[in-house]
């Protein structure tokens, strides 16, 4: 038995003449799923539908999967550890990493991070969290349906654990990112025990997927920001002390806490590093701008390609000092802390110039109002039963001993695209909106 290819719902197997590999089946189940299609209508940074240029959750996920698949192939081919794997969690199969990257954002609700923040605040009043990574597993292991199975998409163990970049149950004290108790106890914990995974450690495939997500975020979102005119390619913008101060504040106040790259780095030195990275980024832009004939579009693409190439070229595997392995940036046989810090600075540059822009904040306030009103309508059980699609109510009645009505309401809202959330909000709270016979 290949414990990497087992599925939690062995009883769901159907007779088939297809000679597809198990991971190929996982890939097909993911890209054919409604949850994956809905990513095209969910915000990445700019609201979905803002324009046909900017990234959505779908295009972001596709780009992450492309980077992750190619890096997995290179590591599998060149890294000695992966030639003779000693543990199922210390393997690197490109197909697994690609599937994990495609699925890593399925749990994000409409309106980006603001939607996640609002749903968490509303559910917390009922003693439950909402967390995007945990919602991934609720979708994959329960909410999505496929023929012959009542346990979601029933993906292989390798793919499920490659998505599990935060290997904790959210019920554990102090845990803010992880897996809801229902899915943790319903399979993730069992798979980790079967594999002999060390506590709190993610598989190499999950770590690579996570790092590639950061690579995409720190390069692609900046490209969108430049295209939108939010990041101004001028000396005055990059030399503004206020920009450096905002980035430093975001690093210091990151909800996940200062990561390893900033341990022992004081505020003064951190500010110096931020200013240096900003200065070097602008200098590189001016050089590439000249090389590309002073064409902004070509310059944006070339800058993105060079930074992705730099980050990708440094990805390697090291001992983590605690008996496990770490996927990270490597230079001269050691972890490249300077590149980790640079990536973090670029991520925060995108954050403070895009998400913190006052126009975006106004849109986020609007989305907060809409989601709150939708929650008020759906979270009351008696009213909600009349407003939700009948199949959702039937599903709740079948499973109501396992989860409360409020979780169902959150599931329904979280599955909406930006446009659909606005449509339902308008149906409920505006004077008129189209025909009632439009399909949900």
C-alpha positions in Angstrom: 0.0 0.0 0.0 1.3 3.4 -1.0 0.4 5.6 2.0 0.9 8.7 -0.1 -1.9 7.7 -2.5 -4.5 6.4 0.0 -7.8 8.3 0.2 -9.8 8.7 3.4 -13.0 7.5 1.7 -11.9 4.1 0.3 -15.6 3.1 0.0 -16.2 5.8 -2.6 -14.1 4.1 -5.3 -16.0 3.5 -8.4 -15.3 1.0 -11.3 -13.3 2.7 -14.0 -11.2 1.7 -17.0 -9.1 4.8 -16.9 -5.4 4.2 -16.4 -4.8 7.6 -14.8 -2.4 8.1 -11.9 -4.0 9.0 -8.6 -2.5 12.5 -8.6 -3.9 13.0 -12.1 -7.3 12.2 -10.7 -6.8 14.8 -7.9 -5.8 17.4 -10.5 -9.0 16.7 -12.5 -11.2 16.8 -9.4 -9.8 20.2 -8.4 -9.9 22.0 -11.8 -13.4 20.6 -12.5 -14.8 21.7 -9.1 -17.2 24.6 -8.7 -15.0 26.0 -5.8 -12.0 26.3 -8.2 -14.1 28.0 -10.9 -15.4 30.5 -8.4 -11.8 31.7 -7.8 -12.2 33.7 -11.0 -14.7 35.9 -9.3 -12.8 36.4 -6.0 -10.5 39.3 -5.3 -6.7 38.9 -5.1 -5.8 42.5 -4.4 -8.1 44.5 -6.7 -11.8 43.6 -6.7 -12.7 40.9 -9.2 -14.2 42.6 -12.2 -12.1 45.8 -11.7 -10.4 45.2 -15.1 -9.3 42.4 -17.3 -5.6 42.9 -16.5 -5.5 42.4 -12.7 -5.1 39.1 -11.0 -7.9 37.3 -9.3 -7.6 34.4 -6.9 -7.8 32.0 -9.9 -5.0 33.5 -12.0 -2.9 33.9 -8.8 -3.4 30.2 -8.0 -2.5 29.2 -11.6 0.7 31.3 -11.4 1.7 29.8 -8.0 1.1 26.3 -9.4 3.4 27.0 -12.4 6.2 28.2 -10.2 5.7 25.4 -7.7 5.6 22.6 -10.3 8.8 23.7 -12.0 10.7 24.2 -8.7 9.5 20.7 -7.5 10.9 19.2 -10.7 14.3 20.9 -10.2 14.6 19.9 -6.6 13.5 16.3 -7.3 16.1 16.1 -10.0 19.0 17.8 -8.2 18.6 17.4 -4.4 20.3 14.4 -2.9 17.7 14.0 -0.1 15.0 13.5 -2.7 16.8 10.8 -4.6 16.2 8.2 -1.9 13.4 9.6 0.3 13.5 8.4 3.8 10.0 9.5 4.9 6.7 10.1 3.0 6.7 13.7 4.2 10.3 14.3 2.8 9.3 13.7 -0.9 8.8 16.1 -3.7 6.5 15.1 -6.5 5.7 17.9 -8.9 2.1 16.7 -9.5 1.4 16.8 -5.8 2.8 20.3 -5.3 0.9 21.6 -8.4 -2.4 20.3 -7.0 -1.7 21.8 -3.6 -1.0 25.2 -5.2 -4.2 25.1 -7.2 -6.2 24.4 -4.0 -4.4 26.7 -1.5 -6.8 29.6 -1.8 -10.1 27.8 -2.1 -11.1 28.8 1.4 -10.8 32.5 0.8 -14.3 34.3 1.0 -15.4 37.1 -1.3 -13.6 40.5 -1.0 -10.2 39.2 -0.1 -8.7 39.4 3.4 -11.4 41.8 4.5 -14.0 39.1 3.9 -12.0 36.6 6.0 -11.7 39.2 8.8 -15.4 40.0 8.8 -16.5 36.3 8.8 -14.1 35.5 11.7 -15.4 38.4 13.7 -19.0 37.3 13.2 -18.4 33.6 13.8 -16.3 34.4 16.9 -19.5 35.7 18.6 -20.8 32.1 18.4 -17.6 30.5 19.7 -16.2 29.5 16.3 -13.3 30.8 14.2 -13.3 31.4 10.5 -9.9 31.0 8.8 -9.1 30.7 5.1 -6.7 27.8 5.4 -9.1 25.8 7.5 -11.9 26.5 5.2 -9.8 24.9 2.4 -10.2 21.6 4.2 -13.9 22.1 4.9 -14.4 22.6 1.2 -12.1 19.7 0.1 -13.3 17.2 2.7 -17.0 18.0 3.0 -18.6 20.8 1.1 -17.6 19.9 -2.4 -19.4 16.9 -3.8 -18.4 14.3 -6.4 -20.2 11.2 -7.7 -20.0 8.3 -5.3 -18.6 10.2 -2.4 -20.0 12.1 0.5 -16.6 13.3 1.7 -15.7 16.2 -0.6 -13.3 15.6 -3.4 -11.7 12.7 -1.6 -8.1 13.7 -2.5 -5.0 11.6 -1.9 -3.2 11.8 1.4 -0.2 13.4 -0.3 -2.2 16.3 -1.7 -4.2 16.9 1.4 -1.0 17.1 3.5 0.7 19.3 0.9 -2.1 21.8 1.3 -1.8 21.6 5.1 0.9 24.3 5.6 -0.3 25.0 9.1 -0.5 21.5 10.7 -2.5 22.4 13.8 -6.0 22.0 15.0 -7.6 25.4 15.5 -9.0 24.3 18.9 -5.4 24.1 20.3 -4.5 27.1 22.6 -2.8 29.9 20.8 -3.3 28.5 17.3 -4.7 31.1 14.8 -4.1 29.2 11.6 -4.7 25.5 11.0 -7.6 23.1 10.4 -11.1 23.1 12.0 -11.6 20.4 14.5 -14.1 18.5 12.3 -11.6 18.0 9.5 -8.6 17.6 11.8 -10.2 14.8 13.7 -12.0 13.5 10.6 -8.8 12.7 8.8 -5.9 15.1 8.8 -4.6 14.0 12.2 -5.0 10.3 11.2 -3.1 10.8 8.0 -0.3 12.6 9.8 -0.1 9.8 12.4 0.0 7.2 9.6 2.9 9.0 8.0 4.7 9.5 11.3 4.8 13.3 10.8 6.6 15.2 13.6 4.3 17.5 15.5 3.8 21.0 14.1 5.9 20.2 11.0 4.6 20.4 7.4 5.7 18.2 4.5 8.3 19.4 2.1 5.6 19.7 -0.6 3.5 22.0 1.7 6.5 24.1 2.5 7.4 24.6 -1.2 3.8 25.5 -2.0 3.8 28.1 0.8 7.1 29.6 -0.3 5.9 29.8 -4.0 2.8 31.6 -2.8 5.0 34.2 -1.2 7.2 34.5 -4.3 4.1 35.1 -6.4 2.6 37.6 -3.9 5.8 39.6 -3.7 6.3 39.9 -7.5 3.0 39.6 -9.2 1.0 41.9 -6.9 3.6 44.6 -7.3 3.3 44.3 -11.1 -0.5 44.9 -10.7 0.2 47.8 -8.4 2.5 49.5 -10.9 0.0 48.9 -13.7 -2.7 50.5 -11.6 -0.6 53.5 -10.8 -0.6 52.7 -7.0 3.1 52.1 -7.0 4.7 55.1 -8.7 8.0 54.5 -10.5 9.6 57.7 -9.5 12.4 58.7 -7.1 10.0 60.8 -4.9 7.8 57.7 -4.3 10.6 55.3 -3.4 12.7 57.8 -1.4 9.7 58.9 0.8 10.5 58.2 4.4 6.8 57.7 5.1 6.7 54.7 2.7 9.6 53.1 4.5 8.0 53.8 7.9 4.7 52.2 6.8 6.5 49.0 5.6 8.5 48.8 8.9 5.2 49.1 10.8 3.6 46.3 8.8 6.5 44.0 9.5 6.4 44.8 13.2 2.6 44.5 13.5 2.1 41.4 11.3 -0.5 39.3 13.0 1.6 36.2 12.5 4.5 37.9 14.4 8.0 38.7 13.2 9.3 35.7 11.3 12.7 34.0 11.7 14.3 36.4 9.2 13.9 39.4 11.5 14.9 37.8 14.8 17.5 40.0 16.5 17.0 42.8 14.0 16.4 46.2 15.7 14.1 48.8 14.3 16.9 51.1 13.1 18.6 48.3 11.1 15.2 47.2 9.8 14.5 50.7 8.5 17.9 50.8 6.8 17.2 47.4 5.1 13.8 48.6 3.9 15.2 51.8 2.4 18.0 49.8 0.8 15.6 47.3 -0.9 13.4 50.2 -2.1 16.4 52.1 -3.5 17.7 49.0 -5.3 14.3 48.1 -6.7 13.9 51.5 -8.2 17.5 51.5 -9.6 16.8 48.2 -11.2 13.6 49.5 -12.7 15.4 52.5 -14.3 18.0 50.1 -15.8 15.4 47.7 -17.2 13.3 50.6 -18.5 16.3 51.7 -20.6 17.0 48.1 -21.8 13.4 47.6 -22.9 13.2 50.8 -25.0 11.4 52.8 -22.3 8.3 50.7 -22.6 6.5 50.5 -19.2 4.6 47.3 -20.1 7.7 45.4 -21.1 9.6 46.8 -18.1 6.9 45.5 -15.7 7.0 42.0 -17.2 10.8 41.9 -17.2 11.0 43.1 -13.6 8.5 40.4 -12.6 10.4 37.7 -14.5 13.8 38.7 -13.0 12.5 38.7 -9.4 10.7 35.4 -9.8 13.9 34.0 -11.4 16.0 35.2 -8.5 13.8 33.8 -5.8 13.3 30.5 -7.6 17.1 30.1 -8.2 17.7 30.2 -4.5 15.1 27.7 -3.3 16.7 24.7 -1.6 16.3 22.3 1.4 18.2 22.5 4.7 18.1 20.8 8.1 15.8 22.8 10.4 17.9 22.0 13.5 15.0 20.0 15.0 15.2 16.7 13.1 13.2 17.8 10.1 13.8 19.6 6.8 13.1 23.2 5.7 12.4 24.5 2.2 13.8 28.0 2.1 16.2 30.3 0.2 19.7 28.9 0.3 23.0 30.6 -0.5 26.5 29.0 0.1 25.0 26.1 2.0 23.1 28.3 4.5 19.7 29.9 4.8 19.7 33.2 2.8 18.2 35.5 5.5 18.8 38.6 3.4 16.7 37.3 0.5 14.0 36.2 2.9 13.9 39.8 4.3 13.9 41.2 0.8 10.9 39.1 -0.1 9.1 40.2 3.1 9.8 43.9 2.3 8.4 43.5 -1.2 5.3 41.8 0.2 4.7 44.7 2.6 5.4 47.2 -0.2 2.4 45.7 -2.1 0.3 45.6 1.1 0.8 49.2 2.1 0.4 50.7 -1.4 -2.5 48.5 -2.5 -4.5 47.3 0.5 -3.9 50.3 2.6 -4.8 52.8 -0.2 -7.8 54.9 1.0 -9.8 54.0 -2.1 -9.3 50.3 -1.5 -10.2 50.8 2.1 -13.5 52.5 1.1 -14.3 49.4 -1.0 -13.4 47.2 1.9 -15.7 49.1 4.2 -18.5 48.6 1.6 -17.8 44.9 1.5 -17.8 44.7 5.3 -21.3 46.2 5.4 -22.5 43.8 2.7 -21.1 40.7 4.4 -22.4 41.7 7.8 -25.9 42.3 6.4 -25.9 39.0 4.6 -24.8 37.3 7.8 -27.7 38.9 9.7 -30.1 37.5 7.1 -28.7 33.9 6.9 -27.5 33.2 10.4 -30.9 33.2 12.0 -32.0 29.6 11.5 -35.7 30.1 10.8 -35.2 33.0 8.4 -32.1 31.4 6.8 -34.0 28.2 6.0 -36.3 30.3 3.8 -33.5 32.2 2.1 -30.8 29.5 1.4 -31.0 27.1 -1.5 -33.0 23.9 -0.6 -30.0 21.6 -1.0 -28.0 23.5 1.6 -30.9 23.1 4.1 -31.1 19.4 3.3 -27.4 19.0 3.8 -27.6 20.8 7.2 -30.5 18.5 8.4 -28.3 15.5 7.5 -25.3 16.8 9.3 -26.7 19.0 12.1 -25.3 16.8 14.9 -21.8 17.6 13.6 -21.9 21.3 13.0 -24.2 24.2 13.9 -26.3 26.4 11.7 -24.0 29.4 12.0 -21.2 27.4 10.3 -23.6 26.6 7.4 -24.3 30.3 7.0 -20.6 31.1 7.0 -20.0 28.3 4.5 -22.6 29.7 2.1 -21.3 33.3 2.3 -17.7 32.2 2.0 -18.4 30.3 -1.2 -19.8 33.4 -2.9 -17.8 35.3 -5.5 -17.6 39.1 -5.1 -20.2 39.7 -7.8 -22.6 37.1 -6.4 -22.4 38.5 -2.9 -23.3 41.9 -4.3 -26.2 40.4 -6.3 -27.7 38.6 -3.2 -27.2 41.7 -1.1 -29.0 43.8 -3.7 -31.9 41.2 -3.9 -32.3 41.4 -0.1 -31.7 45.0 0.7 -32.3 47.0 -2.5 -35.6 48.0 -4.1 -35.1 45.9 -7.3 -32.6 43.5 -8.9 -33.2 41.7 -12.1 -35.3 38.5 -12.4 -35.9 36.0 -9.6 -35.4 33.3 -12.2 -31.7 33.9 -12.6 -29.8 30.8 -11.6 -27.7 30.8 -8.4 
